[in-house]
Amino acid sequence: MPYVITQHCCNDAACVPVCPTNCIHPTPDEPDYGTAEMLYIDPDGCIECGACLDACPVGAIEPDYDLPQGSMPFLELNATYYAEPEKRDYEQTPWEEPGVRNWSGEPAAAAPVRIAVVGTGPAANYAVQYLQAQRGLDLQIDVFEKLLTTGGLVRFGVAPDHQSTKTVSDSFDRSLGQKGVRVFLGVEVGVDITHAQLAERYHAVLYGVGASQPRRLGIAGEGLAGCIGAPDFVAWYNGHPDQRDLEVDLSGERAVVIGNGNVAFDVARVLAAGDDHLGGTDIADHALASLRASGLKEIRVVARRGAAASAFTTPELLGLKELLGDRLLRVDDLGPEPAAPTALDSYKWDLIRSLPTSAPAGDEPVVVLDYCRAPVEISGDGRVGSIRLARTAVDPASGAVTVSEEVDDLPVGLVISAVGYRAVPIAGVPFDDARAVVPNDGGRVIDVDAGTTTPGVYVTGWAKRGPSGVIGSNRQCARQSVDALLSDLADGKLDAAKDATDVPELVPHAHGLDMWRRIDSHERAQGRGVRRPRIKLVDPADQAALTAP
Ligand code: NAP
């Protein structure tokens, strides 16, 4: 009886090297790792030793005899990955993570090696962990975070009903608390301290700042009240200080979510789920109150391609289906069947095809998966009132989407565009505005004017590769960037003398990690009495007012 990987797999592959029979795939060196929706256990290779279960940072692995009812489909999903013969053709010897180098005694010129890490989300934290894993390297890591809380996307991006995913932050907080790490909270690089000041004081500056701004649709009416970018909406329900006053009007009967990636699904689920589902989570109180008073009857998730090209992942569809049951439906045609599908593509297609096409009338909101339609205009008198959706056609060769003249005008009270995230430029750091990332070569930041990389400046995570992948995808991404940094170090490119002792004087208002620990324990204590993981403090003034016990 095998172990099974379930919905909240974070893809960080910590389970892979500990498996004695190498039966968890794809491994990070296999070609489909970068695009894999999750990792899968071969039921015929698993010897039920439980090593993967102990290694998984988010509790996503379960023995099949103990699977909760809602996770039963993952038995078949894990097995489906291995339905293709070549997927079973792996070596039985365990996959080994590339070893870290032993630095004892070198590089003497740079000791201690001073590294500034900007950000405390998954990208930055996986980088810190990999730096700390180096043997014999005399390191001083200073971490800068503009908020008083750590965690970045884990706190403000992961949906409140995905609590197990958030447990990954426990190991991040442990790393930030280690000897050799100083944390400066409430310090915005580019505002409170400049990039040039960091570059002067540190052998290397590594940016792991994520991507927090919405990508725009670029259609008329997008600026109307009631049309909100998903990054802002997600930050609102997760209690991000910058979005705590966002105006979210849920009094209308219909919300339209544009795009059908996992963010669109998070948004749709939060809008549709009732108090029973969200009331016991760490959703921000202001969002919970608004959702309780919601008048929504329909949440329409609109995709410009057909169902075979759905951007959401199968685990998330299984989760939504489990939550909503027959209230989830799909109207109109699904679009063309998948061409040359893999076993996993067929599984996903069959799952979407099996959804009902109509829903029983009722008071509870219905989620509609709407395909082959793209928004062309949003209109309303001062605020969103209707959205025009046009039928689309997709060129099978190029994948290009064209809109037709066939349009529908739908009355709508809320439009959320979940069409991607953009990184925010940092003064003094190169920025590729078209791709909305920091231009880089494998993590080395490129000086666009000179056309070369700048030794000592690195980037990782969504600011490096764009907004793709799940939390754990940042682990391999961070390894690549840190490896670039370390090889520059070994090549003597980061040898100049550096002194960062005056940094606390440059940012006298900064708080240390103890500030976050106070917020964390206060929030958890507040949640305990009402059976919630925490009650978030969303006002930085309230956070800063928490004094040491
Ligand atoms: P995404 O997966 O890239 O989806 C973006 C969606 O927006 C696609 O459906 C895309 O359609 C659509 N889109 C883009 N431009 C559009 C336009 N002009 N008009 C209409 N539609 C447009 O991005 P995401 O949902 O923001 O997620 C970002 C990453 O975070 C993903 O890797 C996701 O898996 C991950 N994530 C994971 C979880 C989870 O595991 N629970 C939760 C949240 C996010 P096309 O395909 O046609 O371009």
Residues whose N, C-alpha, C, O or C-beta is under 5 A from the ligand:
A	BS01	NAP	L217 G259 N260 G261 N262 V263 A264 R304 R305 A309 A311 A418 V419 G420 P467 S468 G469 V470
